[in-house]
Amino acid sequence: MDKKVREYAERLRAEIEQHNYNYYVLDNPTIEDYEYDMKMQELKKLEEEYPELADENSPTQRVGGEALNQFEKIEHKVQMGSLQDVFSYEQVKAFTDRCVMDIVSPEFVVEPKIDGLSVSLEYVNGIFTRGSTRGDGFVGEDVTANLKTIKSIPLKLKEALPFIEVRGEVFMSRKTFEKLVEEQELNGEQTFKNPRNAAAGSLRQKNPKIAASRKLDIFIFNVQQIEGKTLSSHKESLDYMKSLGFKVIPDYKLVGGYDEIVERIEHIGSIREKYPFDIDGVVVKIDDFSQRESMGATAKTPKWAVAYKFPPEEKQTKLLDIEVNVGRTGVITPVAVFEPVILAGTSVSRATLHNQEFIFEKDIRIGDEIIVRKAGEIIPEVLSSVSHEEGSMPYKLPEKCPVCGAVTVRYADEAATRCTNVECPAQLKRNIIHFASKGAMNIDGLGEANVVALVDNKLISTVADLYSLTALQIETLDRFAKKSAEKLVAAIEASKNNSLDRVIFGIGIRNIGQAAAKLLCEKFGSIDAIMNASAEEIAEIDGFGEVMSENVANAFADSHFIELINSLRQKGVKMEYVSEKTGDNRFEGKTFVLTGTLPTMKRDEAKAIIESFGGKASGSVSKKTTYVLAGEDAGSKLTKAQELGIPIIDEVEFKKMCE
């Protein structure tokens, strides 16, 4: 390989890492996104053309491809301890008094306490080699692959120290968290409760690509170990880490004593809502490392630092009204509207009331005097009702959807009240995205962004409207050229010939997934037969319980569902089912459970093969399970199968069974 090629690749890597630093650490990008993308593509092309250029620390390797089977345990040579929490200025004063008694003229560094997940980063000769979670402080988990996806973590330091270990806090910004929750709601997934939980869950993903998609960030706040450099104070170490290219904890300041500490705590508290990330307090540390040594530590915490935790603010106010919002999944959420109060530095006038059960439990009524709290969370909460207005009545959620007027229902297995109309405008985008998804109608090119564009521009208002779209209409949108518009129309047209089970899964009947939709079609053969079936007849299907059967019967008795099916039929969508069974029933009476990632097959492919041979693919292991087909990263299902003595097979054995 030409020496010039290697030098050019190194130069490209250095440029890209500098741009990463400018963008993710300094928040000061110096080139356009397109130009950055072109440089990254050029580097990828070079590395593919010249495999000898391979370097695990190249910026192209920030998103790993292989899922991890497990996280290896890492023993921390320097304990990743926790700090003593204090909750009042009196406790802060007691801390500073102890310091003054033990050492001469101590100075302190005051810094925000990021609400995230603590990790260790290790560098050898300036190269990032290993990263681990805090764990119990003594033993953590190796999450190097996932940490490499965080673009604010430098893969190569600006100085090639023999060794340095630093400690930081991985977090998720509020904006990223809110977008993630929207996506989870859109996909009908359980949402994370707060940014900290989201960051922790993302960092421990076994697939680095998923971790990368979560756009985590980090602040570095401590040197754990260092070789080749002597540091004498905390502020000096923060300044030095910043010079190495680390994204260091913001707003740290050296102060002289108790009064200045309190002033700094109050200042950080007053601007906490302006930070794009969550903080739950302020950390106060002795600056001088030799003084820290003199102060020592208890078995659990150092004596030279405390973490002041912001107290949860509670205010009394008047509940003016209860508004009702309809979410993308049809969940009807009551929202308290009250006289504005200042909480955590911001004016608050609204808070979720969750569901009907929450309202009944706390007996919250319009006109009440209520207690509202905000303790660092993004959304404030109503704690309790203090008093009712004379003549007030208990509040009940409406029996009809406030958006479309359809009947609302509360299912026995959940607290939420839902709108039953699949065409409700509040649910429209989510329903269309699901209808077009890979597991349903598999309409290539109709992702979330394109659905939003079509709906917002009033080109579609139901899934059936997709089949009336023309390329000329789609071309009017900014994001579409003539060719892409024609391709989308062709993909929509092709989906008309999809199997009926895809249509049923796509229209979104509660609790009816891909497997259940196929079982329905195998049993009844056509949409008309399914619509005319009673709950009792549907319940005869092996694997269908009372709830699933009633959900299907109720859906096809609903006028909105009937209208939707008729509209899809008129547009030419196939409503008859052609069985994919081969006539070879070698798996008849056998139940397979799939777990983990198979080497070459996708789970859906394996399921289709099992069903084509008359077998059943189940989602849970029981005594009735015949085989467990296990791949990489198999979890609790594999464990349960072992406990029950169920035969466990791999992909190779499965393929032999299918020959």
C-alpha positions as CSV (number, residue, x, y, z in Angstrom):
1,M,0.0,0.0,0.0
2,D,1.2,3.5,-0.9
3,K,2.6,5.4,2.0
4,K,0.6,8.5,0.8
5,V,-2.7,6.5,1.1
6,R,-2.0,5.7,4.8
7,E,-1.0,9.3,5.5
8,Y,-4.1,10.5,3.8
9,A,-6.3,8.1,5.9
10,E,-4.6,9.3,9.1
11,R,-5.2,12.9,8.1
12,L,-8.9,12.2,7.4
13,R,-9.3,10.5,10.7
14,A,-7.7,13.4,12.5
15,E,-9.9,15.9,10.7
16,I,-13.1,13.9,11.5
17,E,-12.2,13.6,15.2
18,Q,-11.5,17.3,15.4
19,H,-14.9,18.0,13.8
20,N,-16.4,15.6,16.4
21,Y,-14.7,17.5,19.1
22,N,-15.9,20.9,17.8
23,Y,-19.5,19.6,17.4
24,Y,-20.0,17.4,20.4
25,V,-17.7,18.9,23.0
26,L,-17.3,22.6,22.1
27,D,-20.9,22.8,20.6
28,N,-19.3,24.8,17.8
29,P,-19.4,23.0,14.4
30,T,-17.0,24.4,11.8
31,I,-18.3,22.5,8.7
32,E,-21.7,21.6,7.3
33,D,-23.2,18.2,8.1
34,Y,-23.0,17.3,4.4
35,E,-19.3,18.0,4.2
36,Y,-18.7,16.0,7.4
37,D,-20.7,13.1,5.9
38,M,-18.6,13.2,2.7
39,K,-15.4,13.0,4.7
40,M,-16.7,10.0,6.7
41,Q,-17.8,8.3,3.5
42,E,-14.4,8.9,1.9
43,L,-12.7,7.3,5.0
44,K,-15.0,4.3,4.9
45,K,-14.3,3.8,1.3
46,L,-10.5,3.9,1.9
47,E,-10.8,1.4,4.7
48,E,-12.8,-1.0,2.6
49,E,-10.4,-0.7,-0.3
50,Y,-7.3,-1.1,1.9
51,P,-8.2,-3.6,4.7
52,E,-4.6,-3.1,6.1
53,L,-5.8,0.4,7.2
54,A,-8.1,-1.2,9.7
55,D,-8.0,0.5,13.1
56,E,-10.5,-0.2,15.9
57,N,-10.1,3.5,17.0
58,S,-11.0,4.9,13.6
59,P,-14.1,7.2,13.8
60,T,-15.8,4.8,11.3
61,Q,-15.8,2.2,14.1
62,R,-17.9,4.2,16.6
63,V,-21.0,2.1,15.8
64,G,-20.2,-1.6,16.3
65,G,-21.9,-4.2,14.3
66,E,-21.8,-7.3,16.5
67,A,-24.2,-7.7,19.4
68,L,-22.5,-8.6,22.7
69,N,-23.4,-11.9,24.4
70,Q,-22.6,-10.6,27.8
71,F,-20.8,-7.8,29.6
72,E,-17.5,-8.9,31.1
73,K,-16.9,-8.0,34.8
74,I,-14.2,-5.4,35.4
75,E,-12.5,-4.9,38.7
76,H,-11.8,-1.2,39.4
77,K,-8.2,-0.6,40.7
78,V,-9.4,2.7,42.1
79,Q,-12.7,2.5,43.8
80,M,-15.5,4.4,42.1
81,G,-17.1,5.5,45.4
82,S,-20.2,7.5,46.0
83,L,-20.6,10.8,47.8
84,Q,-22.4,11.6,51.1
85,D,-25.7,13.3,50.3
86,V,-26.7,16.4,52.2
87,F,-30.1,18.1,51.9
88,S,-29.8,21.4,53.7
89,Y,-27.4,24.4,54.1
90,E,-27.0,23.4,57.7
91,Q,-25.5,20.1,56.6
92,V,-23.3,21.9,54.1
93,K,-22.1,24.2,57.0
94,A,-21.3,21.1,59.1
95,F,-19.2,19.7,56.3
96,T,-17.2,22.9,55.7
97,D,-16.7,23.3,59.5
98,R,-15.2,19.8,59.7
99,C,-12.9,20.6,56.8
100,V,-11.7,23.9,58.4
101,M,-11.0,22.0,61.7
102,D,-8.9,19.3,59.9
103,I,-7.0,21.3,57.4
104,V,-5.6,24.8,56.9
105,S,-7.5,27.3,54.6
106,P,-9.3,24.7,52.4
107,E,-10.6,25.8,49.0
108,F,-13.5,24.0,47.3
109,V,-14.6,23.3,43.8
110,V,-18.4,23.5,43.3
111,E,-19.9,21.9,40.2
112,P,-23.3,20.7,39.0
113,K,-24.3,17.1,39.8
114,I,-25.3,15.4,36.5
115,D,-28.2,12.9,36.8
116,G,-26.8,10.1,34.8
117,L,-24.7,6.9,34.9
118,S,-21.2,6.9,36.2
119,V,-18.5,5.2,34.0
120,S,-14.7,4.8,33.9
121,L,-12.7,5.4,30.7
122,E,-9.1,4.0,30.4
123,Y,-6.5,5.3,27.9
124,V,-3.1,3.7,27.1
125,N,-0.6,5.9,25.2
126,G,-3.4,8.3,24.5
127,I,-5.7,5.6,22.9
128,F,-9.1,4.7,24.4
129,T,-8.8,1.0,25.4
130,R,-11.6,0.2,27.9
131,G,-14.7,1.6,29.5
132,S,-16.8,0.2,32.3
133,T,-19.8,1.0,34.4
134,R,-19.4,1.9,38.1
135,G,-21.3,-1.3,39.3
136,D,-20.9,-1.5,43.1
137,G,-17.9,0.7,43.0
138,F,-15.5,-2.2,43.2
139,V,-16.6,-4.3,40.1
140,G,-18.4,-2.9,37.0
141,E,-19.1,-4.2,33.5
142,D,-17.1,-3.7,30.3
143,V,-19.2,-1.5,28.0
144,T,-16.4,-0.3,25.8
145,A,-18.2,-1.0,22.5
146,N,-21.2,1.0,23.6
147,L,-19.1,3.9,25.0
148,K,-17.3,4.1,21.6
149,T,-20.6,5.1,20.1
150,I,-20.7,8.3,22.2
151,K,-19.1,10.9,20.0
152,S,-18.1,13.3,22.8
153,I,-15.7,10.6,24.1
154,P,-12.3,11.0,22.4
155,L,-10.9,7.8,20.9
156,K,-7.5,9.4,20.9
157,L,-6.3,12.1,23.3
158,K,-4.4,15.2,22.3
159,E,-1.5,14.0,24.4
160,A,-0.2,10.5,24.4
161,L,0.0,9.8,28.2
162,P,1.3,6.4,29.1
163,F,-1.9,5.8,31.1
164,I,-4.9,7.7,32.4
165,E,-8.2,6.6,33.8
166,V,-11.0,9.2,34.1
167,R,-14.5,9.1,35.5
168,G,-17.5,10.6,33.9
169,E,-21.3,10.7,33.9
170,V,-23.1,9.3,30.8
171,F,-26.4,11.1,30.3
172,M,-29.2,11.8,27.8
173,S,-30.2,15.3,27.0
174,R,-33.8,16.3,27.6
175,K,-34.4,16.9,23.9
176,T,-33.0,13.5,22.9
177,F,-35.1,11.9,25.7
178,E,-38.3,13.5,24.6
179,K,-37.7,12.3,21.0
180,L,-37.0,8.8,22.2
181,V,-40.2,8.7,24.3
182,E,-42.2,9.9,21.2
183,E,-40.7,7.1,19.1
184,Q,-41.4,4.5,21.8
185,E,-45.0,5.7,22.1
186,L,-45.3,5.7,18.3
187,N,-44.2,2.0,18.3
188,G,-46.4,1.1,21.2
189,E,-43.3,0.3,23.4
190,Q,-43.0,0.9,27.1
191,T,-41.4,4.3,27.6
192,F,-38.5,5.2,29.8
193,K,-39.5,7.2,32.9
194,N,-36.7,9.8,32.8
195,P,-33.5,10.6,31.0
196,R,-31.3,8.8,33.6
197,N,-33.2,5.5,33.2
198,A,-33.0,6.0,29.4
199,A,-29.2,6.6,29.5
200,A,-28.6,3.6,31.8
201,G,-30.8,1.3,29.7
202,S,-29.1,2.5,26.5
203,L,-25.6,2.0,27.7
204,R,-26.3,-1.6,28.7
205,Q,-27.8,-2.5,25.3
206,K,-26.1,-5.6,24.0
207,N,-26.2,-4.2,20.5
208,P,-23.9,-1.2,20.1
209,K,-26.0,0.0,17.1
210,I,-29.0,0.5,19.4
211,A,-26.8,2.3,21.9
212,A,-25.5,4.6,19.1
213,S,-29.1,5.4,18.0
214,R,-29.8,6.7,21.5
215,K,-27.4,9.7,21.1
216,L,-25.9,9.5,24.6
217,D,-23.5,12.2,25.9
218,I,-20.9,12.4,28.7
219,F,-19.3,14.8,31.1
220,I,-15.9,13.9,32.6
221,F,-15.4,15.0,36.2
222,N,-12.5,13.1,37.8
223,V,-9.1,11.7,37.2
224,Q,-9.0,8.2,38.8
225,Q,-5.4,7.3,37.8
226,I,-2.7,8.9,35.8
227,E,0.9,8.2,34.6
228,G,3.2,10.7,33.0
229,K,1.7,13.8,34.6
230,T,1.5,15.1,38.1
231,L,-1.7,16.9,39.2
232,S,-2.1,18.6,42.6
233,S,-5.7,19.9,42.6
234,H,-9.1,19.1,41.3
235,K,-9.5,22.3,39.3
236,E,-6.1,21.7,37.7
237,S,-7.2,18.2,36.8
238,L,-10.4,19.5,35.2
239,D,-8.5,22.1,33.2
240,Y,-6.0,19.5,32.1
241,M,-8.6,17.0,31.1
242,K,-10.3,19.7,29.0
243,S,-6.9,20.3,27.2
244,L,-6.7,16.5,26.4
245,G,-10.0,16.8,24.5
246,F,-12.5,15.5,27.1
247,K,-15.9,17.1,27.5
248,V,-15.6,18.2,31.1
249,I,-18.3,19.0,33.7
250,P,-19.6,22.5,33.0
251,D,-19.8,25.5,35.3
252,Y,-17.2,24.3,37.8
253,K,-15.8,27.1,40.0
254,L,-13.1,27.4,42.8
255,V,-14.5,29.1,45.9
256,G,-13.1,30.0,49.3
257,G,-15.7,28.9,52.0
258,Y,-19.2,28.3,53.2
259,D,-20.7,31.6,52.0
260,E,-19.3,31.3,48.5
261,I,-20.4,27.7,48.4
262,V,-24.0,28.6,49.2
263,E,-23.9,31.4,46.7
264,R,-22.8,29.0,44.0
265,I,-25.4,26.4,44.9
266,E,-28.1,29.0,44.6
267,H,-26.8,30.2,41.3
268,I,-26.7,26.7,39.8
269,G,-30.1,26.0,41.2
270,S,-31.5,29.2,39.6
271,I,-30.2,28.2,36.1
272,R,-30.8,24.4,36.3
273,E,-33.7,24.5,33.9
274,K,-31.6,26.3,31.3
275,Y,-29.3,23.3,31.1
276,P,-30.2,21.0,28.2
277,F,-29.7,18.0,30.6
278,D,-30.9,17.1,34.1
279,I,-29.0,17.8,37.3
280,D,-30.2,16.7,40.7
281,G,-27.9,18.7,42.9
282,V,-24.5,20.3,43.3
283,V,-21.2,18.6,44.3
284,V,-18.8,20.3,46.7
285,K,-15.2,19.0,46.8
286,I,-12.0,20.1,48.5
287,D,-9.7,21.2,45.7
288,D,-6.2,20.3,47.0
289,F,-5.4,16.6,46.5
290,S,-2.9,16.5,49.5
291,Q,-5.7,18.0,51.7
292,R,-8.0,15.3,50.5
293,E,-5.4,12.7,51.5
294,S,-5.3,14.2,54.9
295,M,-9.1,14.2,55.3
296,G,-9.4,10.5,54.3
297,A,-12.6,8.6,53.8
298,T,-15.1,6.3,55.6
299,A,-15.8,2.8,54.4
300,K,-18.4,4.2,52.0
301,T,-17.7,7.8,51.2
302,P,-14.8,10.3,51.1
303,K,-14.8,12.9,53.9
304,W,-13.6,15.6,51.5
305,A,-16.7,16.0,49.4
306,V,-20.5,16.1,49.7
307,A,-23.4,16.1,47.2
308,Y,-26.0,18.7,48.0
309,K,-29.3,17.4,46.7
310,F,-32.0,19.9,45.6
311,P,-35.0,19.5,47.8
312,P,-38.3,18.6,46.1
313,E,-40.3,21.9,45.9
314,E,-43.9,21.6,46.8
315,K,-46.4,24.4,46.2
316,Q,-50.1,24.8,46.9
317,T,-52.3,26.1,44.0
318,K,-55.8,26.0,42.6
319,L,-56.9,23.4,40.1
320,L,-58.7,25.4,37.4
321,D,-59.6,22.6,34.9
322,I,-58.8,19.1,33.7
323,E,-58.0,18.9,30.0
324,V,-58.1,15.6,28.2
325,N,-55.4,14.7,25.6
326,V,-55.5,11.8,23.2
327,G,-52.1,10.2,22.6
328,R,-50.8,8.5,19.5
329,T,-51.7,5.1,20.9
330,G,-55.2,6.2,21.7
331,V,-54.5,6.6,25.4
332,I,-56.6,9.4,26.9
333,T,-54.6,11.3,29.4
334,P,-56.1,13.8,31.9
335,V,-53.9,17.0,32.4
336,A,-54.3,19.3,35.4
337,V,-54.4,23.0,34.6
338,F,-53.8,25.1,37.7
339,E,-52.8,28.6,38.7
340,P,-49.1,29.1,37.8
341,V,-46.5,28.5,40.5
342,I,-42.7,28.7,40.5
343,L,-41.1,25.3,40.8
344,A,-37.3,24.6,40.3
345,G,-36.9,28.0,38.9
346,T,-39.7,27.9,36.2
347,S,-43.3,28.8,36.0
348,V,-45.5,25.6,36.0
349,S,-49.2,25.5,35.3
350,R,-49.8,22.0,34.0
351,A,-49.2,18.4,35.2
352,T,-50.3,15.0,34.1
353,L,-53.0,13.2,36.2
354,H,-52.1,9.9,34.5
355,N,-55.4,8.0,34.5
356,Q,-58.9,7.6,36.0
357,E,-57.5,5.4,38.8
358,F,-55.0,8.1,39.9
359,I,-57.8,10.7,40.0
360,F,-60.1,8.5,42.0
361,E,-57.4,7.5,44.4
362,K,-56.4,11.1,45.2
363,D,-60.0,12.3,44.9
364,I,-59.0,15.2,42.6
365,R,-61.8,17.5,41.5
366,I,-61.9,20.7,39.5
367,G,-61.7,23.7,41.8
368,D,-59.6,21.9,44.4
369,E,-56.7,23.3,46.3
370,I,-53.9,20.9,45.3
371,I,-50.2,20.3,46.2
372,V,-47.8,20.3,43.2
373,R,-44.2,19.1,43.2
374,K,-41.3,19.1,40.9
375,A,-38.1,17.3,42.0
376,G,-35.8,17.5,39.0
377,E,-38.1,15.6,36.7
378,I,-39.1,17.1,33.4
379,I,-42.9,16.9,34.2
380,P,-44.3,18.1,37.5
381,E,-46.7,16.0,39.5
382,V,-49.8,16.6,41.5
383,L,-49.2,15.1,45.0
384,S,-52.6,15.5,46.6
385,S,-55.8,17.4,47.0
386,V,-55.9,19.7,50.1
387,S,-59.6,20.7,49.9
388,H,-62.7,20.6,47.7
389,E,-64.9,23.5,46.6
390,E,-68.4,23.3,48.0
391,G,-70.6,21.3,45.7
392,S,-67.8,19.8,43.7
393,M,-68.2,16.4,42.0
394,P,-65.8,13.5,41.5
395,Y,-64.1,13.8,38.1
396,K,-64.7,11.1,35.4
397,L,-63.0,10.8,32.1
398,P,-65.3,11.3,29.1
399,E,-67.1,8.2,27.7
400,K,-66.5,9.5,24.2
401,C,-63.1,10.6,22.6
402,P,-62.8,14.4,22.7
403,V,-61.1,14.3,19.3
404,C,-63.3,12.1,17.2
405,G,-66.3,11.2,19.4
406,A,-65.8,7.5,19.3
407,V,-66.6,5.4,22.4
408,T,-63.8,5.1,25.0
409,V,-62.9,1.9,26.8
410,R,-60.8,0.8,29.7
411,Y,-59.6,-2.7,29.4
412,A,-59.4,-4.9,32.5
413,D,-55.6,-5.5,32.2
414,E,-54.5,-1.8,32.2
415,A,-55.2,1.5,33.9
416,A,-55.4,3.6,30.8
417,T,-58.6,4.6,29.0
418,R,-58.5,4.4,25.2
419,C,-60.2,5.8,22.2
420,T,-61.5,2.8,20.1
421,N,-61.4,4.6,16.7
422,V,-58.4,3.4,14.6
423,E,-59.0,6.4,12.4
424,C,-59.0,9.0,15.2
425,P,-56.9,12.0,14.0
426,A,-54.9,11.9,17.3
427,Q,-53.7,8.4,16.4
428,L,-53.5,8.8,12.7
429,K,-49.8,9.1,12.1
430,R,-48.9,6.3,14.4
431,N,-51.4,4.0,12.8
432,I,-50.2,4.7,9.3
433,I,-46.6,4.2,10.3
434,H,-47.6,0.8,11.8
435,F,-49.6,-0.2,8.8
436,A,-46.7,0.5,6.5
437,S,-44.1,-1.2,8.7
438,K,-42.1,-4.2,7.7
439,G,-44.1,-6.7,9.8
440,A,-47.4,-5.4,8.4
441,M,-47.8,-4.1,4.8
442,N,-44.1,-3.6,4.3
443,I,-44.4,-0.5,2.2
444,D,-40.8,0.5,1.3
445,G,-40.1,4.2,1.5
446,L,-43.0,5.0,3.8
447,G,-41.2,5.7,7.1
448,E,-42.1,8.0,9.9
449,A,-40.9,11.2,8.3
450,N,-42.7,10.6,5.0
451,V,-45.9,9.7,6.8
452,V,-45.8,12.9,8.8
453,A,-45.2,14.9,5.6
454,L,-48.2,13.2,3.9
455,V,-50.5,13.7,6.8
456,D,-49.4,17.3,7.6
457,N,-50.0,18.3,3.9
458,K,-53.4,16.7,4.1
459,L,-52.7,14.2,1.3
460,I,-53.9,11.3,3.5
461,S,-56.2,11.0,6.5
462,T,-56.6,7.2,6.8
463,V,-54.5,4.2,5.8
464,A,-57.0,3.6,2.9
465,D,-56.1,7.0,1.5
466,L,-52.6,5.6,0.7
467,Y,-54.1,3.7,-2.2
468,S,-55.4,6.8,-3.8
469,L,-52.1,8.7,-3.8
470,T,-50.5,9.6,-7.2
471,A,-46.9,10.4,-7.9
472,L,-47.9,13.9,-9.0
473,Q,-49.4,14.6,-5.5
474,I,-46.3,13.2,-3.7
475,E,-44.0,15.2,-5.9
476,T,-45.4,18.4,-4.5
477,L,-43.7,17.7,-1.1
478,D,-40.2,19.1,-0.6
479,R,-38.7,15.7,0.4
480,F,-39.8,13.9,-2.8
481,A,-38.3,13.9,-6.3
482,K,-40.1,12.4,-9.3
483,K,-38.3,9.1,-9.1
484,S,-38.8,8.6,-5.4
485,A,-42.5,9.6,-5.7
486,E,-43.0,7.0,-8.4
487,K,-41.2,4.3,-6.3
488,L,-43.4,5.0,-3.3
489,V,-46.6,4.7,-5.4
490,A,-45.3,1.4,-6.9
491,A,-44.5,0.1,-3.4
492,I,-48.0,1.0,-2.2
493,E,-49.6,-0.6,-5.2
494,A,-47.6,-3.8,-4.7
495,S,-48.8,-4.0,-1.1
496,K,-52.3,-4.7,-2.3
497,N,-51.3,-8.3,-2.9
498,N,-50.0,-8.9,0.6
499,S,-51.3,-11.8,2.5
500,L,-54.5,-11.0,4.5
501,D,-52.7,-11.7,7.9
502,R,-50.5,-8.7,7.1
503,V,-53.6,-6.5,6.6
504,I,-55.1,-7.6,9.9
505,F,-51.9,-7.0,11.8
506,G,-51.5,-3.7,10.0
507,I,-54.9,-2.3,11.0
508,G,-53.9,-2.6,14.6
509,I,-56.4,-4.7,16.6
510,R,-55.4,-4.7,20.3
511,N,-53.3,-7.7,21.4
512,I,-53.3,-9.1,17.9
513,G,-49.7,-9.5,16.7
514,Q,-48.3,-11.1,13.5
515,A,-48.7,-14.7,14.8
516,A,-52.2,-14.2,16.0
517,A,-53.2,-12.5,12.8
518,K,-52.0,-15.6,10.8
519,L,-53.8,-18.0,13.1
520,L,-57.0,-16.0,12.5
521,C,-56.6,-16.3,8.8
522,E,-55.7,-20.0,8.9
523,K,-58.9,-20.6,10.9
524,F,-61.4,-18.5,8.9
525,G,-59.8,-17.9,5.4
526,S,-61.3,-14.5,4.6
527,I,-61.9,-11.1,6.1
528,D,-65.7,-11.6,5.8
529,A,-65.5,-14.9,7.8
530,I,-63.4,-13.2,10.5
531,M,-65.8,-10.2,10.7
532,N,-68.8,-12.6,11.1
533,A,-67.2,-14.8,13.7
534,S,-68.3,-14.6,17.3
535,A,-65.9,-14.3,20.2
536,E,-66.7,-17.9,21.2
537,E,-65.8,-19.1,17.7
538,I,-62.5,-17.1,17.7
539,A,-61.7,-18.5,21.1
540,E,-61.6,-22.0,19.6
541,I,-58.2,-21.1,18.0
542,D,-55.3,-22.7,19.9
543,G,-53.4,-19.8,21.6
544,F,-56.4,-17.4,21.7
545,G,-57.7,-16.5,25.1
546,E,-60.9,-14.7,26.1
547,V,-59.4,-11.2,26.0
548,M,-57.9,-11.7,22.5
549,S,-61.1,-13.2,21.1
550,E,-63.2,-10.4,22.5
551,N,-60.8,-7.8,21.1
552,V,-61.2,-9.2,17.6
553,A,-64.9,-9.5,17.8
554,N,-65.3,-6.0,19.3
555,A,-63.0,-4.5,16.6
556,F,-65.0,-5.9,13.7
557,A,-68.3,-4.8,15.3
558,D,-67.0,-1.2,15.5
559,S,-68.3,1.0,12.7
560,H,-64.9,2.6,12.2
561,F,-63.2,-0.7,11.6
562,I,-66.0,-1.9,9.3
563,E,-65.7,1.3,7.3
564,L,-61.9,1.0,7.1
565,I,-62.0,-2.6,5.9
566,N,-64.6,-1.8,3.2
567,S,-62.6,1.2,2.0
568,L,-59.4,-1.0,1.8
569,R,-61.4,-3.6,-0.1
570,Q,-62.7,-1.0,-2.6
571,K,-59.1,0.1,-3.2
572,G,-58.1,-3.4,-4.2
573,V,-56.4,-4.7,-1.1
574,K,-56.6,-8.5,-1.0
575,M,-59.1,-9.8,1.5
576,E,-58.8,-13.5,1.0
577,Y,-56.2,-15.6,2.6
578,V,-54.0,-18.1,0.8
579,S,-52.3,-20.5,3.2
580,E,-48.6,-20.7,3.1
581,K,-48.6,-24.2,4.4
582,T,-46.8,-26.7,2.1
583,G,-49.0,-29.7,2.7
584,D,-46.0,-31.2,4.5
585,N,-47.2,-31.3,8.1
586,R,-44.0,-32.6,9.7
587,F,-44.3,-30.0,12.5
588,E,-48.0,-30.5,13.2
589,G,-48.7,-30.6,16.9
590,K,-45.2,-29.2,17.7
591,T,-44.6,-25.9,19.3
592,F,-41.4,-24.0,18.9
593,V,-40.1,-21.0,20.9
594,L,-37.4,-18.8,19.3
595,T,-34.9,-16.9,21.5
596,G,-31.8,-15.0,20.8
597,T,-30.2,-14.0,17.4
598,L,-29.8,-16.7,14.8
599,P,-26.6,-16.8,12.7
600,T,-28.1,-16.5,9.3
601,M,-31.9,-16.5,9.6
602,K,-34.3,-13.9,10.9
603,R,-36.8,-15.0,13.5
604,D,-39.7,-14.1,11.1
605,E,-38.1,-16.4,8.5
606,A,-37.9,-19.3,11.0
607,K,-41.5,-18.7,12.2
608,A,-42.7,-18.8,8.6
609,I,-41.0,-22.1,8.0
610,I,-42.4,-23.6,11.2
611,E,-45.9,-22.5,10.3
612,S,-45.5,-23.7,6.7
613,F,-44.9,-27.2,8.0
614,G,-48.0,-27.1,10.3
615,G,-46.1,-26.1,13.5
616,K,-46.7,-23.3,15.9
617,A,-44.3,-20.6,17.0
618,S,-45.0,-19.4,20.5
619,G,-43.6,-16.5,22.5
620,S,-43.2,-18.2,25.8
621,V,-41.8,-21.4,27.1
622,S,-44.1,-23.9,28.9
623,K,-44.4,-27.6,29.5
624,K,-46.2,-27.8,26.1
625,T,-43.2,-26.4,24.2
626,T,-41.6,-29.0,21.9
627,Y,-38.4,-27.3,21.0
628,V,-36.6,-24.1,21.9
629,L,-34.6,-22.7,18.9
630,A,-31.8,-20.7,20.5
631,G,-29.3,-18.3,19.0
632,E,-26.8,-15.8,20.3
633,D,-27.8,-13.7,23.3
634,A,-30.6,-16.1,24.4
635,G,-32.0,-15.1,27.7
636,S,-34.6,-16.1,30.2
637,K,-36.5,-18.3,27.7
638,L,-33.4,-20.5,27.4
639,T,-33.0,-20.7,31.2
640,K,-36.6,-21.7,31.6
641,A,-36.3,-24.4,28.9
642,Q,-33.3,-25.8,30.7
643,E,-35.2,-25.9,34.0
644,L,-38.1,-27.7,32.3
645,G,-35.9,-30.1,30.3
646,I,-37.2,-28.8,27.0
647,P,-35.0,-29.9,24.0
648,I,-32.9,-27.0,22.8
649,I,-31.8,-26.8,19.2
650,D,-29.6,-24.4,17.2
651,E,-30.1,-23.1,13.6
652,V,-28.0,-26.0,12.1
653,E,-30.2,-28.6,13.8
654,F,-33.4,-26.7,12.8
655,K,-32.3,-26.6,9.1
656,K,-31.7,-30.4,9.2
657,M,-35.2,-30.9,10.5
658,C,-36.5,-28.9,7.5
659,E,-34.6,-30.7,4.8
